[in-house]
Amino acid sequence: PPPFLLRRVLEEVRRTQPDVVHAQGHFFVGRALIRAAKQLGVPVVATNHFMPDNLVFYLHLPERIENKVTEWAWRDFSRVFDRADLVTAPTPFAAKLAEEKGGYGPIVPVSCGMDLSRFSSTNDGHAFKTRYGVPERPVFMYVGRLDAEKHVDELIKALPLVRRSVDAQLVVVGDGHEHTNLVSLARGQGVEGHVTFTGFVSDGELPGAYAATDVFCNAGTAELQSIVTMEAMATGKPVVAANARALPLLVHDGENGRLFEPGDVEGLASRLAELLSHDGKRTRMGRESLRIVARHDIEITLNAFERLYEAVSVPGRALTVPSGDPVRALAAAGRGVAT
C-alpha cells in the first residue's frame, strides 16, 4: 500500500486498539489494514469478495494474456490474505474457488447475510409500479449494475420470445456502463414499449421494486453470492437464474425457480414463460424461496462472525458452536473449535 495510507491506517489501529480487525478486500485499504494489524500484533479476519473475472472482462485482452493476468491476480490475493489468521468467503463456491485459484486455504464460507425484516412477501409493489409507469401485466425484473458481466442483454433478447405466449414485460432497475446499449438493444428487438428502465433507485425503494415483479431474473456469470437474488427471494419471488458460479446455491432448479445455461436465450425465455404463465407454480416456488433464504438472515451472519472473532483472538481456546454453524469448518482448520 502507499506509505501515506499505511501510516494513516497504523495510526487508526493504534488509536482504536481493536481486539480483531476484519478486512473486506485485499486492495489498497485492505492490504494496509492487514499489514498494520500484523505489525501491531492484532489478529486478522479477512473476507474475499474478489474474482478476477469482474476485472479482466473489461480489458479485452487476448486469451493467453488474460489468463496470465488472472493468474497474477490470484497470486496477489493469496500473498496478501496469507497474512490473515482466518479467511472467509460468502459461499462454499467462493471459498472453494479462492482455495483452488489462490492456493490458500482452508477458507470458511459465511454468507454476507441480509436484513430479512426489510424484504417480505407482504410488501406492496403498487407504489413502485405507479411511480415508474409499470403496467399491470406479467413482469420479470432485474435489479443491479448494468455492466457487461451481468448479461442483461440476454433478458432483453429473451423478451420477444417470451411474448409469443405471455403478454410479458421486463423491468430493469439500476444503472451502469451498458445502459445506453441496452436501451438501443430493446429498440432493435422491437420491445422498447415493453421494457422499463428505472435507472438508479434509492435503497428505500428496493423493497417495493421486488414486490412489483412476478419473477426475478439474474443472468450474471460472475456472482460469488448475489445479494439482489437473496432480496428477491426474501420477498417471496421465484427466480430464473444462470447456471453459473454461486447462483445454483440459491436457485434450486424446479424448487424455488429455474436455471438456464449461460448464453442460452431460448432456454431462458422458455423458463420465464413457464413461470409467468403459471400462478400456482410461482406461488409454490416463492414459498420455497422464503425457506431457502432464511438461512441468510443477517443475525446468523453476525453471530458466526462474532464466534470467528473470538476464535482468532483467544488462540487455543475451544468454542462450542451449534450444529450447522459455519464455524464448524474451523475444526478442520485446526483452530481449536469444538463442535
Secondary structure, 3 states (H helix, E strand, C coil): CCHHHHHHHHHHHHHHCCCCEEECCCCHHHHHHHHHHHHHCCCEEEECCCCCHHHHCCCCCCHHHHHHHHHHHHHHHHHHHCCCCEEEECCHHHHHHHHHHHCCCCCEECCCCECCCCCCCCCCCHHHHHHHCCCCCCEEEEECCCCHHHCHHHHHHHHHHHCCCCCCEEEEEECCCCHHHHHHHHHHCCCHHHEEEEECCCHHHHHHHHHCCCEEEECCCCCCCCHHHHHHHHCCCCEEEECCCCHHHHCCECCCEEEECCCCHHHHHHHHHHHHCCHHHHHHHHHHHHHHHHHHEHHHHHHHHHHHHHHHHCCCCCCECCCCCHHHHHHHCCCCCEC
